[in-house]
Amino acid sequence: MNKSKRLILTGSILLFIGLLLAFFSNYYNLQVMGKTSLGVGIFAPPENSAEWNRKETLRKISDISFYFGIFITAVGIALQTAGSLTSK
């Protein structure tokens, strides 16, 4: 396998990982929002309670996986572009 095909394959794998991280981010975001996404108004848990801390942790996981997924996707796009340009 030559260099261009390896770049394209690596970029494709990174794009797939970026897609999975987007799904994980969405899942954790739904865990944080709860029934609010259904249009039901709910009150926030008391600050510094166990439920508050759980939701804060889930929100941080959601944010980290979202931004890391964007970074991985950008690297995958760059690798695929570099692979397609070097194949000629």
Buried (B, 14 or more C-beta within 10 A) or exposed (E): EEEBEEBBBBBBEBBEBBBEBBEBBEEBBEBBBEEEEEEEEEEEEEEEEEEEEEBEEBBEBBEBBBEBBBEBBEBBBEBBEBBEEEEE
